[in-house]
Amino acid sequence: MPPHPKRKLSKGRRDRRRAHDALSPLHLVACPQCGALRRPHQVCPECGAYKGETIIEHKKEEKKS
């Protein structure tokens, strides 16, 4: 059998260990081409632009009614 803790960890010690486990919110910036929010240094998922150039061509979806 593996060894077990001799004493129970206090709530404070447990919480101090977990102090750095929280997720940080995503940093988003506005795309200069279309204004949609995107992550910095990434291609815009809406218009496909990066540094003023269109990298990915998006197809416009037509509504069928």
Secondary structure, 3 states (H helix, E strand, C coil): CCCCCCCCCCHHHHHHHHHHCCCCCCCCEECCCCCCEECCCCCCCCCCEECCEECCCCCCCCCCC
